[in-house]
Structure formats: C-alpha cells, structure tokens
C-alpha cells in the first residue's frame, strides 16, 4: 500500500505540471477573471478539464483485483483489473471553479472515456467521475476564495465517493472490497494532495494578475501626473514630444510616437531617421485606427513602412479621442511582435484613454477663453485633481483585495468623467441626468470614506424630466463633503429630496448633517464670491447664477444652516419652465 501511495504521488506530479502549463494559456486566465463565461468559454473549460481527467486516467496504475498485482504503466485494462489514478483532480477543479455545469461536463468527458476502457470498475469509475464534478460544485463559493484545506478535503471526498460506488456496483463484492482496501487510502490521500496543489497553482496565477494590475495602475498614475501639463496644451509637436519622452522612460518599447490625423507629431526611439516629426502619415494602420477608433496590434507586414530596413517590426496603435472623434494616435513600437506582452497591451489601452481625457480637458480649457459663460461652465466641469487622484488611489488599493469592486469603481469614475465632459458642452439637463451624475460621484466617495458617509434619496419619479442647467446638483453635493464634513469623522449623511410635478413646479432639497455655515458667511453665500480659508463660494455662486438666468429670481438658492447641525440648500423650478422639451421626451 505504501509503495502504491508513493507511485500515486509521483503521478500526481504529472497532472500538476500539466495544470501549470494550462494556467499559462490566455483563455484560462480570462476564464478565472470573469464572473460569467460565454458558451464558447464554457465548452473550452469542459474540454480542458475533461482532458486533464483523461490524462489522469492514462497516468494511472493498473491493479489486478484477484492478485492485487500492480503494473506501474497502464497499457491496457483487462476484465479483472482496475486503475488507481488521479482522474478526479481535473474533474474536481472543474466543478470548483466552473460550477456544476462545467463540473458535470468535464466529468462526462473523462467518465465516458474511462467506461470505454473497460475493466473491473469501468461502470463504477465512470459514474463516480461524473458525480465528482457535481460534488465539487457544492464547495464553490461565488466571490470568495477557496482555501487549500477545502481543496484537500474535496479531493479526498471525491475519491472516497468513488470507492463507495465501486463497493456498490462492482461484483463480486469480495474482489471489490479487497481492491478498495488496497487502493482506497493511497488514492484518497494522493488525490487530496493533487487538488490542493492544483489550487495553489491557480492562486499563483491570480496573484500574478493582481500584481501586474497594481504595477500598471502605479505606472498610469505616474504618467498621468507627468503628462497632465503637456496634454493640456493640445495636440502640438512640442507637447507631443514631451509626452513621448515621458512614455519612453516608463514603457519598455523600442520607440514611442504620436500623430494627429495628418502628420507625425513626435517620434522618440529607433527609426526616428525616417519616422520624423512633420512628415505625413506613412502607414495604412494609422489611418485605419483614426477612421475606426479602435486599438490595433500589428506586425512588420501590416506596418508597411516605406523604409525597407526599418528596425521596427511590430506596434500597438491606440486612438486618441477628443469630443467623441479620433484626432490622433499613440504608438508603441517594438522590434518584433513577441516583445508585445498582455501587460503592455493593457497599458496602451489605459494610456490612450487617459491621454484622451487630458485632451478633452485641453479642449475645455480652450473653450473657457471664448466667453465668460463658457469660462464658468468649464470651471464647473473640471474635476478636482485631488478627487481624481484620491479615486485612482482607492481603485489601486482595491485591485489587490477586491478586483470586482475595483472594476465597478473604475466604471463609476469613467461615468463621472464622461458626464462632466458632456455637461460642459450642454445647455440643459434633466434632473434624472443630474441624479445619475451624483450616483457616479457618490459611489466613489462612499468607497473612499467606507462606512462614514451615506446618501439618502427621496425622489418622485414624476419630477425627473424637469429641466435644469447642467451640473446644478453635483457641485452642491460635493460642497457637503468638502466643507460640511471637513471636520466630521463619522455618521456623515446627505439627504436629497425631489418632489413635485412639471405642471405644478418641482422642489429640490440637498441637506447634510455637517458642521454648518457661520451666520456672517451665510448671508453672502450664493450672491457673490468670497475669499476665505475654507473656499471661495464659487460653486454655489455658479449654480445660483445659472438658475436665476434660466428661470428668474424665484429659482434662486435658499440656504438654511446652523453651526454644528448642518446645512440645507433648496431651489424651486417654476411650472412654466418644468415641462421637458422634445430632446428629453
């Protein structure tokens, strides 16, 4: 028995080695990171885990049920022989990571294969393999990590189930009992160890992904900080060259280039003798990215450089967008396509989006100079750098401990930035759009402040189509956090109430339980800008000015506040102005 245990443990090493190779495959890593698999991904998972089960069968050891003689290599199975194997490892992992459907599917593949081989336990082992996948799915806990001890117990239970089914189905019973007595303990121990080792390999893959994501986020933050000032100057050769030099230092690429929709703006690295700034676009790939607005990975043939001996053999080309249109490209060049890694591709995707946001900011800054009203709207639409970096730092920390929450928060940040940029160019917005903007903003702030901050909504659906100036409510909510809760450490609550109907007028109230506003400041707030250590009052002044310009004095802000008790800001949209126009119907 001890010799069989040693041999079984050796064979487990083969399965674990194959498992390690499988985890290197791109589709397998993608499967681990997704909450829901497509039909194709499910089929791939069933086949991969099923094949692992078949390999576990072929690396097994044949045992005679009459003499208990052992043949260490399974060449064929006679009617009086059984197979001591590690088939259950692949099937148990299928159910553990994919649920009962993938577990059952992989069990069917490996179980039917085992049945076709014949032998004393062919029916029992084939049935037990199918049931093992379902048993493993019971150990699966969605959004929770599986412990190594749970995997060890699972492998042992799955193999114990197989031993029980052999006793129930295989005949004569005496031979079945002798066989289980001989192979039971070695197979239970070996397969338990195999499942635990398989889980450790999976964990190493997940840790690698999280580490790479954290490093990528750190690089993106560093690049964002360095390039912000240059990209705000717009798509100019000088700013493009400065940005490319920054990226060349941060990214392991042979060359970095940036273009607008007509010419090369900058090129840093090898190939700069013919990919020179000022020259017209040379490749069809660049034109394709500008037309389609999609990231492309290309090789030497697709680059189609006019220089025969060009050292640039591959490239990642990402779109740079402004106002929803592709206005240029960012390029990472490499000597060959094998130098392009998954991390580099993801970094390019993030940077092209980040630089596009910075170009949007540059466009807003330029519009600010055109008129006083544009200046006010642009200032209102800008995102505070501290808020942006705090949000990105929060996302960065979550990538290591809660990847799902980090993805949701990143989506909220993207929605918030997009809504800011959209509102800056709009003349009107509905209260429903304003609420969506606040929800995106608050999902970020509530995560940052954990359980210290909460927002409550009391909204009548009939009021949501009411028209207001864009960015009316979010600055008031932001004021609650920045000023009302400045010195408050817990139990910070914001209440938003929207009541009424377009036919009778709509009232909006934003109330906090913060530290309140001093009486002398309260009298001037909203009527003029004020310089003080706590702020200028520009946000309130802006909102009040635009409300009164659009709807008259009756829509102006009414502010009630008591020190240490909180502040309430109320405004009323009169009936004549409440009906939504065709744009919002």
PyMOL commands that set and color helices and strands:
alter all, ss='L'
color gray80, all
select helices_A, chain A and resi 2-23+26-33+39-58+87-98+100-117+122-137+148-169+173-231+237-250+284-292+300-303+337-339+342-368+372-381+385-401+403-425+431-448+450-452+461-463+474-484+519-522+538-551+553-555+575-577+582-584
alter helices_A, ss='H'
color red, helices_A
select strands_A, chain A and resi 61-64+70-71+81-84+255-260+264-269+296-299+314-322+325-334+429-430+453-459+467-468+492-501+505-512+558-562+566-573
alter strands_A, ss='S'
color yellow, strands_A
deselect
rebuild
show_as cartoon
